[in-house]
Amino acid sequence: MGETRIRLDAAPAPVRASKRRPRRWGRLVRVGCLVALPVVIYAFHQWWVSPERLLRRFVAAVQRRDAHAIIACVDPEELRRLDLTPNEILELLDAASGSVGRLAVGDPQDFPENEHTGRFRRTITVALYDRAGRPLPHAKGRPTAARVFVEAYRTPRGWRVALSKFIFSLTRSVRPERGVRIDPYTALCNRFGMRNEFFEPANGEWKSLRRQAGRRP
């Protein structure tokens, strides 16, 4: 019978690398990227146009005193009805809060909305300070800084901030000056030549204060 000889000093046969596996993995990576890219783009777009981002853009614009950035957050129809110049908007914000020199805002906090309301309105609150960083006195005499609501509402042109409601809320959130008998928001309307009204996102209508013109809240 024949014998099979085994050479112990023979070099091992080279292992051939599979050419199909890298191609297969590369194809899977490309397909995964193509599937994930629309999802990423959609998620980024949803964040970009979200009311939460808009509200914080508005707060940052108020803090920077950037009137044009403030205007970009407001619906054109509301701006047309207010009929204010960029400089008048900044002056109005200072006058509404009674701040010395300039209004400063900070510490934005989300305000919870129920599922139904959240479809057309989103809200945050911000603390109010003067230019030296001192908290503005609360309307009810609380030791904490006065806080005010900032509301965004859905329009056919996307989410927009209710500027007139924000200004109205400012006059209700800080302690009014002593001896003032007229409604503070009415006084601002008279001073800046505005209609005595503000836009209410809750019902999508302009609310007039003509009947309350001679009364304080």
FIBAMAR-520023 format. One record per residue (C-alpha): residue number from 0; residue in one letter; x, y, z. Coordinates in steps of 0.2 Angstrom, whole numbers. Layout:
% residues N
[rec NUM,'A',[X,Y,Z]]
...
//
This chain:
% residues 217
[rec 0,'M',[0,0,0]]
[rec 1,'G',[6,18,-4]]
[rec 2,'E',[10,30,10]]
[rec 3,'T',[5,48,10]]
[rec 4,'R',[20,59,15]]
[rec 5,'I',[16,75,25]]
[rec 6,'R',[29,89,23]]
[rec 7,'L',[30,97,40]]
[rec 8,'D',[41,111,34]]
[rec 9,'A',[29,116,20]]
[rec 10,'A',[22,134,20]]
[rec 11,'P',[3,135,23]]
[rec 12,'A',[-8,138,8]]
[rec 13,'P',[-13,157,7]]
[rec 14,'V',[-31,160,12]]
[rec 15,'R',[-40,170,-2]]
[rec 16,'A',[-50,185,4]]
[rec 17,'S',[-68,185,-1]]
[rec 18,'K',[-72,198,-14]]
[rec 19,'R',[-90,197,-12]]
[rec 20,'R',[-91,202,7]]
[rec 21,'P',[-84,220,5]]
[rec 22,'R',[-95,223,-10]]
[rec 23,'R',[-110,217,0]]
[rec 24,'W',[-107,227,15]]
[rec 25,'G',[-103,243,5]]
[rec 26,'R',[-120,240,-4]]
[rec 27,'L',[-129,239,13]]
[rec 28,'V',[-121,255,19]]
[rec 29,'R',[-126,264,4]]
[rec 30,'V',[-144,258,5]]
[rec 31,'G',[-144,262,23]]
[rec 32,'C',[-138,280,20]]
[rec 33,'L',[-151,282,6]]
[rec 34,'V',[-165,276,18]]
[rec 35,'A',[-159,287,33]]
[rec 36,'L',[-155,303,23]]
[rec 37,'P',[-174,307,20]]
[rec 38,'V',[-178,304,39]]
[rec 39,'V',[-163,315,44]]
[rec 40,'I',[-169,329,32]]
[rec 41,'Y',[-187,328,38]]
[rec 42,'A',[-182,328,57]]
[rec 43,'F',[-171,343,54]]
[rec 44,'H',[-184,352,44]]
[rec 45,'Q',[-197,349,58]]
[rec 46,'W',[-185,356,71]]
[rec 47,'W',[-181,371,60]]
[rec 48,'V',[-199,376,58]]
[rec 49,'S',[-204,371,75]]
[rec 50,'P',[-213,383,87]]
[rec 51,'E',[-201,379,101]]
[rec 52,'R',[-186,385,90]]
[rec 53,'L',[-196,400,85]]
[rec 54,'L',[-200,405,103]]
[rec 55,'R',[-182,404,108]]
[rec 56,'R',[-177,414,92]]
[rec 57,'F',[-189,428,97]]
[rec 58,'V',[-182,428,115]]
[rec 59,'A',[-164,429,109]]
[rec 60,'A',[-169,443,97]]
[rec 61,'V',[-177,453,112]]
[rec 62,'Q',[-161,450,122]]
[rec 63,'R',[-150,456,108]]
[rec 64,'R',[-162,471,104]]
[rec 65,'D',[-162,465,86]]
[rec 66,'A',[-179,473,80]]
[rec 67,'H',[-177,465,63]]
[rec 68,'A',[-175,448,70]]
[rec 69,'I',[-190,451,81]]
[rec 70,'I',[-200,456,66]]
[rec 71,'A',[-195,440,57]]
[rec 72,'C',[-204,430,70]]
[rec 73,'V',[-221,440,69]]
[rec 74,'D',[-235,437,57]]
[rec 75,'P',[-235,451,43]]
[rec 76,'E',[-254,454,46]]
[rec 77,'E',[-251,457,64]]
[rec 78,'L',[-236,469,60]]
[rec 79,'R',[-247,478,48]]
[rec 80,'R',[-261,481,61]]
[rec 81,'L',[-248,487,74]]
[rec 82,'D',[-240,499,61]]
[rec 83,'L',[-224,501,71]]
[rec 84,'T',[-206,504,65]]
[rec 85,'P',[-191,493,71]]
[rec 86,'N',[-186,507,83]]
[rec 87,'E',[-203,509,90]]
[rec 88,'I',[-204,491,94]]
[rec 89,'L',[-189,492,105]]
[rec 90,'E',[-195,508,113]]
[rec 91,'L',[-212,499,116]]
[rec 92,'L',[-204,484,124]]
[rec 93,'D',[-195,495,136]]
[rec 94,'A',[-210,506,140]]
[rec 95,'A',[-221,491,142]]
[rec 96,'S',[-210,483,155]]
[rec 97,'G',[-205,499,164]]
[rec 98,'S',[-187,495,163]]
[rec 99,'V',[-174,507,165]]
[rec 100,'G',[-164,509,149]]
[rec 101,'R',[-168,492,141]]
[rec 102,'L',[-178,476,144]]
[rec 103,'A',[-168,460,147]]
[rec 104,'V',[-176,443,146]]
[rec 105,'G',[-169,426,151]]
[rec 106,'D',[-172,409,159]]
[rec 107,'P',[-185,403,146]]
[rec 108,'Q',[-196,388,152]]
[rec 109,'D',[-208,378,142]]
[rec 110,'F',[-226,380,148]]
[rec 111,'P',[-236,364,146]]
[rec 112,'E',[-251,364,134]]
[rec 113,'N',[-264,350,132]]
[rec 114,'E',[-264,340,116]]
[rec 115,'H',[-278,350,108]]
[rec 116,'T',[-271,367,112]]
[rec 117,'G',[-254,362,107]]
[rec 118,'R',[-260,360,89]]
[rec 119,'F',[-262,378,86]]
[rec 120,'R',[-253,387,101]]
[rec 121,'R',[-236,384,111]]
[rec 122,'T',[-231,394,126]]
[rec 123,'I',[-215,398,136]]
[rec 124,'T',[-212,409,150]]
[rec 125,'V',[-197,421,152]]
[rec 126,'A',[-190,431,167]]
[rec 127,'L',[-188,450,166]]
[rec 128,'Y',[-173,460,171]]
[rec 129,'D',[-167,478,169]]
[rec 130,'R',[-151,482,160]]
[rec 131,'A',[-141,479,176]]
[rec 132,'G',[-147,461,177]]
[rec 133,'R',[-159,465,192]]
[rec 134,'P',[-175,456,192]]
[rec 135,'L',[-190,467,188]]
[rec 136,'P',[-203,468,202]]
[rec 137,'H',[-217,456,201]]
[rec 138,'A',[-234,463,198]]
[rec 139,'K',[-241,454,214]]
[rec 140,'G',[-226,458,225]]
[rec 141,'R',[-218,441,224]]
[rec 142,'P',[-199,441,228]]
[rec 143,'T',[-195,432,212]]
[rec 144,'A',[-192,440,195]]
[rec 145,'A',[-207,444,185]]
[rec 146,'R',[-211,432,172]]
[rec 147,'V',[-221,434,156]]
[rec 148,'F',[-229,422,143]]
[rec 149,'V',[-223,421,126]]
[rec 150,'E',[-235,413,114]]
[rec 151,'A',[-233,406,96]]
[rec 152,'Y',[-248,402,85]]
[rec 153,'R',[-250,393,69]]
[rec 154,'T',[-254,403,53]]
[rec 155,'P',[-256,398,35]]
[rec 156,'R',[-238,405,34]]
[rec 157,'G',[-231,394,48]]
[rec 158,'W',[-229,397,66]]
[rec 159,'R',[-228,415,72]]
[rec 160,'V',[-225,424,89]]
[rec 161,'A',[-240,435,95]]
[rec 162,'L',[-230,451,98]]
[rec 163,'S',[-245,462,104]]
[rec 164,'K',[-250,448,116]]
[rec 165,'F',[-232,448,123]]
[rec 166,'I',[-232,467,125]]
[rec 167,'F',[-249,466,133]]
[rec 168,'S',[-243,453,145]]
[rec 169,'L',[-228,463,149]]
[rec 170,'T',[-239,477,156]]
[rec 171,'R',[-248,464,167]]
[rec 172,'S',[-232,455,174]]
[rec 173,'V',[-223,470,181]]
[rec 174,'R',[-228,481,195]]
[rec 175,'P',[-236,497,188]]
[rec 176,'E',[-231,514,193]]
[rec 177,'R',[-239,522,207]]
[rec 178,'G',[-253,535,204]]
[rec 179,'V',[-256,528,186]]
[rec 180,'R',[-275,527,184]]
[rec 181,'I',[-276,523,165]]
[rec 182,'D',[-274,505,160]]
[rec 183,'P',[-255,503,156]]
[rec 184,'Y',[-258,494,139]]
[rec 185,'T',[-270,508,134]]
[rec 186,'A',[-257,521,139]]
[rec 187,'L',[-245,513,127]]
[rec 188,'C',[-257,512,113]]
[rec 189,'N',[-261,530,115]]
[rec 190,'R',[-242,535,116]]
[rec 191,'F',[-237,525,100]]
[rec 192,'G',[-253,528,90]]
[rec 193,'M',[-259,509,90]]
[rec 194,'R',[-276,503,91]]
[rec 195,'N',[-281,498,109]]
[rec 196,'E',[-281,480,105]]
[rec 197,'F',[-270,464,105]]
[rec 198,'F',[-271,448,96]]
[rec 199,'E',[-276,433,106]]
[rec 200,'P',[-269,416,100]]
[rec 201,'A',[-282,406,110]]
[rec 202,'N',[-296,411,99]]
[rec 203,'G',[-287,418,84]]
[rec 204,'E',[-295,435,86]]
[rec 205,'W',[-291,453,91]]
[rec 206,'K',[-297,458,108]]
[rec 207,'S',[-301,476,110]]
[rec 208,'L',[-299,485,127]]
[rec 209,'R',[-309,501,123]]
[rec 210,'R',[-322,497,137]]
[rec 211,'Q',[-307,496,149]]
[rec 212,'A',[-298,512,143]]
[rec 213,'G',[-301,521,159]]
[rec 214,'R',[-298,507,171]]
[rec 215,'R',[-283,498,178]]
[rec 216,'P',[-283,479,178]]
//
